[in-house]
Amino acid sequence: MNNITVRIEVEVHPTENVEKVKQAVENLFGKVEYETKPYNYGCLLIAKTRGTEGLTKLYNLLRRERIRDAARSVLFKAKTENTITFYLNKQVAYAGHVSFCQAAGESPLGPIKIEITCENPTELINWLAPKTG
């Protein structure tokens, strides 16, 4: 598995602390490169990482939380030809856990959007969230 790029987008509302939002992202993906852009009333935090190293924390969290089967189902539904796009709850991520959610409505402060681009998404999903049974 090579040529994996991970792009993380999260809206930071004026009532939120940017450092806490960064901490939520780092709880899931470790150290990432950030850029910030003005967006609506707050800003859009964009983080990037590469390779399976950038997914190792998420890989370990899926095992610790015992949600590989649920994650596998969500990831396969989120897969297109060479991209996997899914959403995680921002507040849950800040607490150091993983909770998949919808693009809008489920997470009051908005979700964390993750877009993984790679040559073989199926192979990546099989690595990230293999069948448990």
N, CA, C and O atoms as a MOPAC input file, in Angstrom:
PM7 MOZYME 1SCF
protein

 N      0.85100 1    -1.18100 1     0.00000 1
 C      0.00000 1     0.00000 1     0.00000 1
 C      0.89200 1     1.23800 1     0.00000 1
 O      1.63100 1     1.49400 1     0.95100 1
 N      0.80500 1     1.98400 1    -1.07200 1
 C      1.56000 1     3.22800 1    -1.10800 1
 C      0.71400 1     4.31100 1    -1.74600 1
 O     -0.41500 1     4.06700 1    -2.17200 1
 N      1.27400 1     5.51100 1    -1.80600 1
 C      0.54900 1     6.65900 1    -2.35400 1
 C     -0.75200 1     6.94100 1    -1.61200 1
 O     -1.77600 1     7.23500 1    -2.23000 1
 N     -0.70700 1     6.85100 1    -0.29100 1
 C     -1.89000 1     7.13300 1     0.52900 1
 C     -1.79000 1     8.57900 1     1.01400 1
 O     -0.80800 1     8.96300 1     1.64800 1
 N     -2.81700 1     9.37700 1     0.71000 1
 C     -2.86600 1    10.73100 1     1.25200 1
 C     -4.14400 1    10.86500 1     2.07900 1
 O     -5.21100 1    10.39200 1     1.68800 1
 N     -4.00900 1    11.51000 1     3.21300 1
 C     -5.13900 1    11.70600 1     4.11500 1
 C     -5.34100 1    13.21100 1     4.27900 1
 O     -4.43200 1    13.93000 1     4.69500 1
 N     -6.54500 1    13.67300 1     3.94700 1
 C     -6.90500 1    15.08300 1     4.11300 1
 C     -8.02900 1    15.14700 1     5.14000 1
 O     -9.04500 1    14.46500 1     5.01100 1
 N     -7.83200 1    15.96600 1     6.14600 1
 C     -8.79100 1    16.09800 1     7.23800 1
 C     -9.28200 1    17.54200 1     7.24100 1
 O     -8.48100 1    18.47600 1     7.26100 1
 N    -10.59200 1    17.71800 1     7.22100 1
 C    -11.17600 1    19.06800 1     7.26900 1
 C    -12.11900 1    19.14500 1     8.45300 1
 O    -12.91900 1    18.24100 1     8.69400 1
 N    -12.01100 1    20.23700 1     9.18600 1
 C    -12.92700 1    20.43100 1    10.30300 1
 C    -13.20200 1    21.92400 1    10.47100 1
 O    -12.28700 1    22.74600 1    10.51700 1
 N    -14.47000 1    22.24000 1    10.55900 1
 C    -14.88000 1    23.62700 1    10.75100 1
 C    -14.70200 1    23.98600 1    12.22500 1
 O    -15.12400 1    23.25100 1    13.11700 1
 N    -14.06800 1    25.13100 1    12.45400 1
 C    -13.87100 1    25.61500 1    13.81600 1
 C    -14.79000 1    26.82500 1    14.00700 1
 O    -14.61200 1    27.86400 1    13.37200 1
 N    -15.76100 1    26.66900 1    14.88100 1
 C    -16.72600 1    27.73400 1    15.14200 1
 C    -16.10400 1    28.79900 1    16.05200 1
 O    -15.14800 1    28.51300 1    16.77300 1
 N    -16.64000 1    30.02100 1    16.02200 1
 C    -16.08900 1    31.09400 1    16.86900 1
 C    -16.09100 1    30.75200 1    18.35800 1
 O    -15.27500 1    31.27200 1    19.11900 1
 N    -17.00400 1    29.88000 1    18.76900 1
 C    -17.09800 1    29.50000 1    20.18800 1
 C    -16.09100 1    28.41300 1    20.55800 1
 O    -15.96600 1    28.06100 1    21.73100 1
 N    -15.37600 1    27.88100 1    19.57500 1
 C    -14.44000 1    26.78400 1    19.83700 1
 C    -12.99800 1    27.27900 1    19.91200 1
 O    -12.63900 1    28.30900 1    19.34200 1
 N    -12.19800 1    26.52100 1    20.62600 1
 C    -10.77800 1    26.78900 1    20.75400 1
 C    -10.04700 1    25.99400 1    19.65400 1
 O    -10.15700 1    24.77000 1    19.60000 1
 N     -9.31100 1    26.68400 1    18.78900 1
 C     -8.60700 1    26.02900 1    17.67600 1
 C     -7.66200 1    24.94700 1    18.19500 1
 O     -7.54600 1    23.88500 1    17.58300 1
 N     -6.99200 1    25.20200 1    19.30800 1
 C     -6.04400 1    24.22200 1    19.85500 1
 C     -6.75800 1    22.93400 1    20.28700 1
 O     -6.21500 1    21.84000 1    20.13500 1
 N     -7.97300 1    23.06900 1    20.82500 1
 C     -8.73300 1    21.88100 1    21.22000 1
 C     -9.18200 1    21.09000 1    19.99400 1
 O     -9.21100 1    19.85900 1    20.02400 1
 N     -9.53100 1    21.78800 1    18.92300 1
 C     -9.91900 1    21.10400 1    17.68800 1
 C     -8.70400 1    20.38100 1    17.11000 1
 O     -8.82600 1    19.25300 1    16.63400 1
 N     -7.53800 1    21.02000 1    17.14700 1
 C     -6.30600 1    20.36900 1    16.69400 1
 C     -6.03200 1    19.11800 1    17.53000 1
 O     -5.60800 1    18.08700 1    17.00900 1
 N     -6.28200 1    19.23000 1    18.83600 1
 C     -6.07000 1    18.07500 1    19.72400 1
 C     -6.99000 1    16.92200 1    19.33800 1
 O     -6.57300 1    15.76500 1    19.36100 1
 N     -8.23600 1    17.22500 1    18.98400 1
 C     -9.17600 1    16.18300 1    18.54400 1
 C     -8.62800 1    15.46500 1    17.31600 1
 O     -8.68000 1    14.23800 1    17.23700 1
 N     -8.10200 1    16.22900 1    16.35400 1
 C     -7.53300 1    15.64400 1    15.13500 1
 C     -6.31300 1    14.79300 1    15.47900 1
 O     -6.16800 1    13.67800 1    14.97700 1
 N     -5.44000 1    15.31700 1    16.33200 1
 C     -4.22300 1    14.59100 1    16.68600 1
 C     -4.51100 1    13.34100 1    17.50400 1
 O     -3.73600 1    12.38500 1    17.46500 1
 N     -5.61900 1    13.33400 1    18.24800 1
 C     -6.00800 1    12.11900 1    18.97900 1
 C     -6.30500 1    10.97600 1    18.01600 1
 O     -6.16300 1     9.80800 1    18.37700 1
 N     -6.72000 1    11.30400 1    16.78800 1
 C     -7.06300 1    10.28600 1    15.78600 1
 C     -5.93200 1     9.99900 1    14.80600 1
 O     -5.79700 1     8.87400 1    14.32400 1
 N     -5.11500 1    11.01600 1    14.50800 1
 C     -4.14000 1    10.87600 1    13.42200 1
 C     -2.70300 1    11.20900 1    13.80200 1
 O     -1.81700 1    11.11900 1    12.95300 1
 N     -2.44300 1    11.59200 1    15.05100 1
 C     -1.07900 1    11.94400 1    15.43500 1
 C     -0.69500 1    13.30000 1    14.87000 1
 O     -1.55400 1    14.13800 1    14.59700 1
 N      0.59900 1    13.50600 1    14.69800 1
 C      1.10300 1    14.78900 1    14.19100 1
 C      0.74500 1    14.93600 1    12.71600 1
 O      0.98600 1    14.03600 1    11.91100 1
 N      0.17000 1    16.07900 1    12.37900 1
 C     -0.23600 1    16.36400 1    11.00000 1
 C      0.18100 1    17.78900 1    10.65500 1
 O      0.48500 1    18.58800 1    11.54100 1
 N      0.19100 1    18.09600 1     9.37400 1
 C      0.46800 1    19.45900 1     8.91800 1
 C     -0.85800 1    20.20100 1     8.82100 1
 O     -1.83000 1    19.68000 1     8.27400 1
 N     -0.89400 1    21.43100 1     9.35800 1
 C     -2.13300 1    22.20300 1     9.36700 1
 C     -2.06600 1    23.42300 1     8.45700 1
 O     -1.00000 1    23.99600 1     8.23200 1
 N     -3.22500 1    23.80300 1     7.94100 1
 C     -3.41000 1    25.12500 1     7.36300 1
 C     -4.81400 1    25.56600 1     7.76300 1
 O     -5.69700 1    24.73700 1     7.98200 1
 N     -5.00800 1    26.86100 1     7.85400 1
 C     -6.29600 1    27.40500 1     8.27300 1
 C     -6.79300 1    28.38600 1     7.22400 1
 O     -6.03200 1    29.20200 1     6.70500 1
 N     -8.08600 1    28.29400 1     6.92000 1
 C     -8.69800 1    29.21300 1     5.96100 1
 C     -9.96200 1    29.79700 1     6.58500 1
 O    -10.67200 1    29.09600 1     7.30700 1
 N    -10.25400 1    31.07600 1     6.31600 1
 C    -11.52000 1    31.64900 1     6.79600 1
 C    -12.68800 1    30.85600 1     6.19900 1
 O    -12.65300 1    30.45300 1     5.03700 1
 N    -13.71700 1    30.64500 1     7.01700 1
 C    -14.84300 1    29.83400 1     6.56000 1
 C    -16.08800 1    30.21500 1     7.34600 1
 O    -16.07200 1    30.21000 1     8.57700 1
 N    -17.15600 1    30.54100 1     6.65200 1
 C    -18.40400 1    30.96200 1     7.31100 1
 C    -18.10600 1    31.94900 1     8.43500 1
 O    -17.54200 1    33.01500 1     8.19200 1
 N    -18.48300 1    31.59800 1     9.66400 1
 C    -18.27200 1    32.49900 1    10.79200 1
 C    -16.97500 1    32.21800 1    11.53000 1
 O    -16.54200 1    33.02200 1    12.35600 1
 N    -16.36100 1    31.09800 1    11.24500 1
 C    -15.12400 1    30.74400 1    11.94500 1
 C    -14.01100 1    30.50300 1    10.94600 1
 O    -13.70900 1    31.35800 1    10.11400 1
 N    -13.40300 1    29.33000 1    11.03700 1
 C    -12.36600 1    28.99300 1    10.07700 1
 C    -12.43300 1    27.50000 1     9.75600 1
 O    -13.06400 1    26.71900 1    10.46800 1
 N    -11.77700 1    27.13500 1     8.68300 1
 C    -11.69700 1    25.73400 1     8.28200 1
 C    -10.27500 1    25.28700 1     8.54300 1
 O     -9.32400 1    25.84500 1     7.99500 1
 N    -10.13600 1    24.27400 1     9.38700 1
 C     -8.83800 1    23.71000 1     9.70400 1
 C     -8.61900 1    22.53800 1     8.76000 1
 O     -9.42200 1    21.60600 1     8.72000 1
 N     -7.53400 1    22.58700 1     8.00500 1
 C     -7.22200 1    21.51100 1     7.06700 1
 C     -5.92200 1    20.86400 1     7.52500 1
 O     -4.91100 1    21.54300 1     7.70400 1
 N     -5.95500 1    19.56600 1     7.71100 1
 C     -4.76900 1    18.83000 1     8.14200 1
 C     -4.45400 1    17.77200 1     7.09200 1
 O     -5.35200 1    17.22600 1     6.45300 1
 N     -3.17500 1    17.49500 1     6.92700 1
 C     -2.77100 1    16.49000 1     5.94600 1
 C     -1.71900 1    15.57600 1     6.53400 1
 O     -0.87700 1    15.98800 1     7.33200 1
 N     -1.79200 1    14.31500 1     6.11500 1
 C     -0.78300 1    13.32900 1     6.48800 1
 C     -0.70800 1    12.32100 1     5.34700 1
 O     -1.55500 1    12.31600 1     4.45400 1
 N      0.31000 1    11.47100 1     5.38400 1
 C      0.51400 1    10.53000 1     4.27800 1
 C      0.83100 1     9.13000 1     4.81100 1
 O      1.30500 1     8.95300 1     5.93400 1
 N      0.54900 1     8.15300 1     3.96100 1
 C      0.95900 1     6.77900 1     4.24400 1
 C      0.20900 1     6.12300 1     5.38200 1
 O     -0.62900 1     6.74400 1     6.03600 1
 N      0.52400 1     4.85400 1     5.61000 1
 C     -0.12300 1     4.12400 1     6.70500 1
 C      0.31600 1     4.68100 1     8.06200 1
 O     -0.39300 1     4.52800 1     9.05700 1
 N      1.50000 1     5.33600 1     8.10200 1
 C      1.94500 1     5.94300 1     9.36800 1
 C      0.92700 1     6.97800 1     9.84400 1
 O      0.67700 1     7.10100 1    11.04300 1
 N      0.34400 1     7.71800 1     8.90700 1
 C     -0.64500 1     8.73000 1     9.24400 1
 C     -1.97400 1     8.14500 1     9.70900 1
 O     -2.81700 1     8.85900 1    10.25400 1
 N     -2.15700 1     6.84400 1     9.49300 1
 C     -3.40100 1     6.17200 1     9.89300 1
 C     -3.19400 1     5.22900 1    11.08300 1
 O     -4.14000 1     4.57800 1    11.52600 1
 N     -1.97400 1     5.15200 1    11.59700 1
 C     -1.66600 1     4.19200 1    12.66100 1
 C     -2.47900 1     4.43200 1    13.92300 1
 O     -2.94800 1     3.47600 1    14.54100 1
 N     -2.65700 1     5.69000 1    14.31800 1
 C     -3.44900 1     5.97500 1    15.53100 1
 C     -4.89400 1     5.51700 1    15.34700 1
 O     -5.47000 1     4.89500 1    16.24000 1
 N     -5.48000 1     5.82800 1    14.18400 1
 C     -6.84500 1     5.39300 1    13.90000 1
 C     -6.91600 1     3.86700 1    13.88700 1
 O     -7.84600 1     3.27900 1    14.44000 1
 N     -5.94000 1     3.23500 1    13.26000 1
 C     -5.82300 1     1.77100 1    13.21000 1
 C     -5.87800 1     1.18900 1    14.62900 1
 O     -6.63500 1     0.25600 1    14.89600 1
 N     -5.07600 1     1.74700 1    15.52500 1
 C     -5.02200 1     1.25600 1    16.90600 1
 C     -6.31600 1     1.55200 1    17.66800 1
 O     -6.76600 1     0.72200 1    18.45700 1
 N     -6.92100 1     2.72800 1    17.44100 1
 C     -8.17800 1     3.06700 1    18.11600 1
 C     -9.31000 1     2.12000 1    17.71000 1
 O    -10.11800 1     1.72500 1    18.55000 1
 N     -9.37000 1     1.75700 1    16.43100 1
 C    -10.42900 1     0.84700 1    15.97300 1
 C    -10.32800 1    -0.49900 1    16.68300 1
 O    -11.34500 1    -1.14300 1    16.93900 1
 N     -9.11500 1    -0.92600 1    17.00000 1
 C     -8.91300 1    -2.18400 1    17.72000 1
 C     -9.23400 1    -2.02200 1    19.19700 1
 O     -9.91900 1    -2.86000 1    19.78400 1
 N     -8.74000 1    -0.94600 1    19.79800 1
 C     -8.97000 1    -0.71700 1    21.22700 1
 C    -10.45800 1    -0.59500 1    21.53600 1
 O    -10.94100 1    -1.10200 1    22.54800 1
 N    -11.18100 1     0.09200 1    20.63600 1
 C    -12.60600 1     0.33100 1    20.87800 1
 C    -13.48100 1    -0.83200 1    20.40300 1
 O    -14.69400 1    -0.84400 1    20.61700 1
 N    -12.84700 1    -1.79800 1    19.76000 1
 C    -13.54600 1    -3.00300 1    19.25500 1
 C    -14.69800 1    -2.64200 1    18.31700 1
 O    -15.81100 1    -3.15200 1    18.45300 1
 N    -14.40600 1    -1.74500 1    17.35400 1
 C    -15.44600 1    -1.33600 1    16.40200 1
 C    -15.00600 1    -1.59100 1    14.95700 1
 O    -15.46100 1    -0.91400 1    14.03500 1
 N    -14.11700 1    -2.57500 1    14.77000 1
 C    -13.61300 1    -2.83700 1    13.41900 1
 C    -14.71800 1    -3.20700 1    12.44200 1
 O    -14.71500 1    -2.73700 1    11.30500 1
 N    -15.66600 1    -4.04400 1    12.86400 1
 C    -16.74400 1    -4.45100 1    11.94600 1
 C    -17.61100 1    -3.26300 1    11.54400 1
 O    -17.96000 1    -3.10600 1    10.37400 1
 N    -17.95300 1    -2.43000 1    12.52100 1
 C    -18.75300 1    -1.23200 1    12.22600 1
 C    -17.96300 1    -0.28800 1    11.32800 1
 O    -18.50400 1     0.26900 1    10.37300 1
 N    -16.68300 1    -0.11200 1    11.63900 1
 C    -15.83200 1     0.76000 1    10.83000 1
 C    -15.72500 1     0.22300 1     9.41000 1
 O    -15.79600 1     0.98100 1     8.44300 1
 N    -15.55500 1    -1.07700 1     9.29300 1
 C    -15.43800 1    -1.71600 1     7.97100 1
 C    -16.68200 1    -1.43300 1     7.12800 1
 O    -16.57500 1    -1.10800 1     5.94500 1
 N    -17.83900 1    -1.55600 1     7.72900 1
 C    -19.10100 1    -1.30600 1     7.03400 1
 C    -19.18000 1     0.15000 1     6.56100 1
 O    -19.52300 1     0.41300 1     5.40800 1
 N    -18.86200 1     1.09400 1     7.45300 1
 C    -18.90700 1     2.51600 1     7.10900 1
 C    -17.90300 1     2.82100 1     5.99500 1
 O    -18.23100 1     3.52800 1     5.04200 1
 N    -16.69800 1     2.29700 1     6.10900 1
 C    -15.65000 1     2.59200 1     5.13300 1
 C    -15.98900 1     2.05000 1     3.75000 1
 O    -15.74200 1     2.71500 1     2.74400 1
 N    -16.55400 1     0.84100 1     3.69500 1
 C    -16.92400 1     0.29500 1     2.38200 1
 C    -18.04500 1     1.11400 1     1.73400 1
 O    -18.05500 1     1.29800 1     0.51700 1
 N    -18.99300 1     1.60700 1     2.55100 1
 C    -20.06000 1     2.46600 1     2.00500 1
 C    -19.50100 1     3.80900 1     1.54300 1
 O    -20.06700 1     4.44400 1     0.65400 1
 N    -18.39700 1     4.24000 1     2.14200 1
 C    -17.80400 1     5.54700 1     1.84400 1
 C    -16.79300 1     5.49400 1     0.69700 1
 O    -16.23500 1     6.52000 1     0.30700 1
 N    -16.56500 1     4.31600 1     0.16900 1
 C    -15.52000 1     4.10100 1    -0.83300 1
 C    -16.01100 1     4.40500 1    -2.23800 1
 O    -17.11500 1     4.01600 1    -2.62000 1
 N    -15.17700 1     5.11000 1    -3.00700 1
 C    -15.39200 1     5.28600 1    -4.43700 1
 C    -14.17300 1     4.67100 1    -5.11900 1
 O    -13.44400 1     3.90100 1    -4.49400 1
 N    -13.94500 1     4.99100 1    -6.36700 1
 C    -12.86800 1     4.34800 1    -7.12500 1
 C    -11.51000 1     4.40200 1    -6.41300 1
 O    -10.86300 1     3.36900 1    -6.24300 1
 N    -11.07900 1     5.58400 1    -5.99900 1
 C     -9.79100 1     5.66200 1    -5.30000 1
 C     -9.83400 1     6.58900 1    -4.07900 1
 O     -8.80600 1     7.11600 1    -3.65400 1
 N    -11.02300 1     6.78000 1    -3.52600 1
 C    -11.18800 1     7.66300 1    -2.36700 1
 C    -12.14300 1     7.04300 1    -1.35400 1
 O    -13.11100 1     6.37300 1    -1.71200 1
 N    -11.84400 1     7.28500 1    -0.08500 1
 C    -12.75100 1     6.91400 1     1.00800 1
 C    -13.02600 1     8.21200 1     1.77200 1
 O    -12.10100 1     8.83100 1     2.29700 1
 N    -14.29600 1     8.62400 1     1.83300 1
 C    -14.65900 1     9.86000 1     2.53100 1
 C    -15.65100 1     9.51600 1     3.64100 1
 O    -16.71100 1     8.94600 1     3.38400 1
 N    -15.29500 1     9.86800 1     4.87500 1
 C    -16.17800 1     9.57400 1     6.00400 1
 C    -16.05300 1    10.68100 1     7.04300 1
 O    -15.19300 1    11.55600 1     6.94300 1
 N    -16.93000 1    10.62200 1     8.04100 1
 C    -17.01700 1    11.68300 1     9.04100 1
 C    -16.91700 1    11.08500 1    10.44200 1
 O    -17.45100 1    10.01100 1    10.71800 1
 N    -16.21600 1    11.81100 1    11.32600 1
 C    -16.08200 1    11.39000 1    12.71300 1
 C    -16.55100 1    12.52400 1    13.62300 1
 O    -16.40900 1    13.70200 1    13.29600 1
 N    -17.11200 1    12.14500 1    14.76800 1
 C    -17.62700 1    13.11500 1    15.72400 1
 C    -16.46600 1    13.85900 1    16.38600 1
 O    -15.56100 1    13.24500 1    16.95100 1
 N    -16.50700 1    15.17800 1    16.30800 1
 C    -15.42400 1    16.03000 1    16.80900 1
 C    -15.25800 1    15.93500 1    18.33000 1
 O    -14.13900 1    15.81300 1    18.82700 1
 N    -16.38000 1    15.99000 1    19.07000 1
 C    -16.28900 1    15.95600 1    20.52900 1
 C    -15.77700 1    14.61000 1    21.03000 1
 O    -14.99000 1    14.55500 1    21.97500 1
 N    -16.21700 1    13.53700 1    20.40600 1
 C    -15.76800 1    12.19700 1    20.78800 1
 C    -14.27100 1    12.05500 1    20.50000 1
 O    -13.53900 1    11.44900 1    21.28300 1
 N    -13.81800 1    12.61800 1    19.36800 1
 C    -12.39400 1    12.57500 1    19.00900 1
 C    -11.56300 1    13.32500 1    20.04900 1
 O    -10.46900 1    12.88700 1    20.40700 1
 N    -12.08100 1    14.45300 1    20.53300 1
 C    -11.36500 1    15.21400 1    21.55400 1
 C    -11.18300 1    14.37600 1    22.82500 1
 O    -10.18600 1    14.51200 1    23.53400 1
 N    -12.15200 1    13.52100 1    23.09700 1
 C    -12.07200 1    12.64100 1    24.27200 1
 C    -11.18500 1    11.42000 1    24.00800 1
 O    -10.98300 1    10.59500 1    24.89900 1
 N    -10.65500 1    11.30400 1    22.78500 1
 C     -9.74000 1    10.21200 1    22.47700 1
 C    -10.40300 1     8.94400 1    21.98900 1
 O     -9.80800 1     7.86800 1    22.05500 1
 N    -11.62600 1     9.05300 1    21.50000 1
 C    -12.36100 1     7.89400 1    21.01100 1
 C    -12.79000 1     8.11600 1    19.56200 1
 O    -12.62200 1     9.20300 1    19.00900 1
 N    -13.35100 1     7.05800 1    18.95500 1
 C    -13.80300 1     7.12200 1    17.56700 1
 C    -15.30600 1     6.91300 1    17.52300 1
 O    -15.82200 1     5.95500 1    18.09600 1
 N    -16.00600 1     7.81000 1    16.84300 1
 C    -17.43200 1     7.63900 1    16.60400 1
 C    -17.73400 1     8.16200 1    15.20900 1
 O    -17.58000 1     9.35200 1    14.93400 1
 N    -18.16800 1     7.26100 1    14.33000 1
 C    -18.52900 1     7.65600 1    12.96800 1
 C    -19.84700 1     8.41600 1    13.02400 1
 O    -20.69800 1     8.12300 1    13.86500 1
 N    -20.02200 1     9.38700 1    12.13800 1
 C    -21.26400 1    10.14600 1    12.10200 1
 C    -21.56400 1    10.56700 1    10.66800 1
 O    -20.79500 1    10.28300 1     9.74900 1
 N    -22.67900 1    11.24000 1    10.49400 1
 C    -23.08100 1    11.73500 1     9.17900 1
 C    -22.43500 1    13.09000 1     8.91400 1
 O    -21.87300 1    13.70900 1     9.81800 1
 N    -22.52100 1    13.54200 1     7.67300 1
 C    -21.92300 1    14.81700 1     7.28100 1
 C    -22.53600 1    16.00000 1     8.03400 1
 O    -21.85300 1    16.99200 1     8.29200 1
 N    -23.80900 1    15.89900 1     8.38400 1
 C    -24.47200 1    17.00700 1     9.08300 1
 C    -25.49600 1    16.46400 1    10.06500 1
 O    -26.05300 1    15.38400 1     9.86900 1
 N    -25.73900 1    17.23100 1    11.12700 1
 C    -26.84200 1    16.91100 1    12.02700 1
 C    -26.48900 1    16.12300 1    13.26600 1
 O    -27.04400 1    16.39400 1    14.33100 1
 N    -25.58400 1    15.15400 1    13.17400 1
 C    -25.31900 1    14.29300 1    14.33100 1
 C    -24.36600 1    14.91500 1    15.33100 1
 O    -24.48000 1    14.67800 1    16.53300 1
 N    -23.43200 1    15.70300 1    14.84400 1
 C    -22.42900 1    16.30900 1    15.70500 1
 C    -22.73400 1    17.81000 1    15.78800 1
 O    -22.56400 1    18.51900 1    14.79600 1
 N    -23.18300 1    18.31300 1    16.95500 1
 C    -23.63800 1    19.69700 1    17.06600 1
 C    -22.62100 1    20.73600 1    16.57900 1
 O    -23.01100 1    21.76300 1    16.02300 1
 N    -21.34100 1    20.48400 1    16.77900 1
 C    -20.32100 1    21.43500 1    16.35100 1
 C    -19.75700 1    21.08400 1    14.97700 1
 O    -18.75700 1    21.65600 1    14.54300 1
 N    -20.39700 1    20.15400 1    14.30900 1
 C    -19.91600 1    19.73900 1    12.99400 1
 C    -18.93700 1    18.58900 1    13.12700 1
 O    -18.26900 1    18.45200 1    14.15200 1
 N    -18.84700 1    17.76600 1    12.09600 1
 C    -17.98600 1    16.59800 1    12.15100 1
 C    -16.56500 1    16.89300 1    11.66500 1
 O    -16.27600 1    17.97800 1    11.16000 1
 N    -15.71000 1    15.92600 1    11.82800 1
 C    -14.39100 1    15.93800 1    11.22100 1
 C    -14.53400 1    15.14200 1     9.92700 1
 O    -14.93600 1    13.97900 1     9.95900 1
 N    -14.21100 1    15.75300 1     8.79700 1
 C    -14.31000 1    15.07500 1     7.50300 1
 C    -12.94200 1    14.50400 1     7.14800 1
 O    -11.93500 1    15.21200 1     7.16900 1
 N    -12.92300 1    13.21500 1     6.82400 1
 C    -11.68600 1    12.55100 1     6.44600 1
 C    -11.82000 1    12.05700 1     5.01900 1
 O    -12.79900 1    11.40200 1     4.66100 1
 N    -10.82200 1    12.37900 1     4.20700 1
 C    -10.80100 1    11.91800 1     2.82600 1
 C     -9.45400 1    11.23800 1     2.59700 1
 O     -8.40300 1    11.87700 1     2.62100 1
 N     -9.51300 1     9.92700 1     2.37400 1
 C     -8.30000 1     9.15200 1     2.12400 1
 C     -8.26800 1     8.80800 1     0.64100 1
 O     -9.21200 1     8.22600 1     0.10900 1
 N     -7.18100 1     9.17100 1    -0.01700 1
 C     -7.01300 1     8.85400 1    -1.42900 1
 C     -5.87800 1     7.84700 1    -1.55200 1
 O     -4.79900 1     8.03900 1    -0.99200 1
 N     -6.13400 1     6.77400 1    -2.28900 1
 C     -5.10700 1     5.75500 1    -2.49700 1
 C     -5.43600 1     4.95000 1    -3.74800 1
 O     -6.52900 1     5.06800 1    -4.30100 1
 N     -4.48800 1     4.13300 1    -4.18800 1
 C     -4.67100 1     3.35300 1    -5.41400 1
 C     -5.66500 1     2.20800 1    -5.23100 1
 O     -6.39900 1     1.86200 1    -6.15700 1
 N     -5.68700 1     1.61600 1    -4.02300 1
 C     -6.54100 1     0.45600 1    -3.78600 1
 C     -7.28400 1     0.61000 1    -2.44800 1
 O     -6.82300 1     0.09600 1    -1.42800 1
 N     -8.42100 1     1.30900 1    -2.44200 1
 C     -9.16400 1     1.52400 1    -1.19200 1
 C     -9.58400 1     0.22500 1    -0.49500 1
 O     -9.59500 1     0.16100 1     0.73400 1
 N     -9.92400 1    -0.79300 1    -1.25500 1
 C    -10.33500 1    -2.06800 1    -0.64200 1
 C     -9.19500 1    -2.65900 1     0.17800 1
 O     -9.41300 1    -3.13100 1     1.29400 1
 N     -7.99800 1    -2.63700 1    -0.36200 1
 C     -6.83000 1    -3.15100 1     0.35700 1
 C     -6.59000 1    -2.34500 1     1.63300 1
 O     -6.26300 1    -2.90500 1     2.67900 1
 N     -6.75700 1    -1.02800 1     1.53500 1
 C     -6.56700 1    -0.16300 1     2.70500 1
 C     -7.60400 1    -0.47300 1     3.78300 1
 O     -7.26100 1    -0.56100 1     4.96200 1
 N     -8.86200 1    -0.63700 1     3.39100 1
 C     -9.91700 1    -0.96800 1     4.36300 1
 C     -9.62700 1    -2.32000 1     5.00900 1
 O     -9.81600 1    -2.48000 1     6.21400 1
 N     -9.17200 1    -3.28800 1     4.22500 1
 C     -8.84500 1    -4.61600 1     4.77400 1
 C     -7.71000 1    -4.52700 1     5.80500 1
 O     -7.66600 1    -5.31300 1     6.75100 1
 N     -6.79700 1    -3.56900 1     5.61500 1
 C     -5.73000 1    -3.37100 1     6.58700 1
 C     -6.23300 1    -2.62700 1     7.82300 1
 O     -5.96300 1    -3.02000 1     8.95800 1
 N     -6.97300 1    -1.53900 1     7.57500 1
 C     -7.43300 1    -0.66700 1     8.65300 1
 C     -8.47900 1    -1.35100 1     9.53600 1
 O     -8.43700 1    -1.23700 1    10.76100 1
 N     -9.40800 1    -2.05400 1     8.90900 1
 C    -10.52400 1    -2.67400 1     9.64800 1
 C    -10.81300 1    -4.06500 1     9.07800 1
 O    -11.81900 1    -4.26000 1     8.39600 1
 N     -9.92800 1    -5.03500 1     9.35900 1
 C    -10.16100 1    -6.38700 1     8.84600 1
 C    -11.37400 1    -7.02400 1     9.52200 1
 O    -11.78100 1    -6.62200 1    10.61300 1
 N    -11.94000 1    -8.02400 1     8.85000 1
 C    -13.07400 1    -8.76700 1     9.43400 1
 C    -12.60500 1    -9.39100 1    10.74700 1
 O    -11.46600 1    -9.84300 1    10.86200 1
 N    -13.50400 1    -9.40800 1    11.73600 1
 C    -13.13900 1    -9.97800 1    13.01900 1
 C    -13.61900 1   -11.41800 1    13.16600 1
 O    -13.11200 1   -12.16200 1    14.00500 1
 N    -14.59300 1   -11.80600 1    12.35500 1
 C    -15.19700 1   -13.12600 1    12.53000 1
 C    -14.63000 1   -14.20700 1    11.73900 1
 O    -15.08600 1   -15.34600 1    11.83300 1

